[in-house]
Amino acid sequence: MHQAVVELTAPPRAGQGVGDALRQAYRPEMAEIPVEWRQLIRQLD
């Protein structure tokens, strides 16, 4: 969990926007995202 906080406060790195783009695309139905998608989004961040 601490690593996630560091990533949120750190300056953006190359390729970091992929997970953010996916998260925004699915934001309206965030509860409907399969667990596999959530894990993939976290890996892309």
Beta strands, then each sheet from edge to edge (+ up, - down):
end
